[in-house]
Amino acid sequence: MKQCPVCNTQLEDHYTGLCPNSLCSWEFVLANEITSEHQKIYAKKLAECRRLYELNIVSEKKIFTFKDKINKEFNPKIYRAN
């Protein structure tokens, strides 16, 4: 098993494609050799995906907090039509 370097989701060893975690934007690729130029690109992409993942987690928490607040403050009353 391997882990996503951004969100630590467990994956099969031969998995390629996008991370299955919906909040993560990491894309797995197979490469035998990585040149120094590709290492720089990889590091830059990894840093950006980690930043976006953290923003997604914060946003997701804000959405749930906002929904809870709305449910508590605006508990609608149900009226029956007679």
HELIX and SHEET records of a PDB file:
HELIX    1   1 SER A   36  GLU A   73  1                                  38    
SHEET    1   A 2 LYS A   2  GLN A   3  0                                        
SHEET    2   A 2 GLN A  10  LEU A  11 -1                                        
SHEET    1   B 2 GLY A  17  LEU A  18  0                                        
SHEET    2   B 2 GLU A  27  PHE A  28 -1                                        
END                                                                             
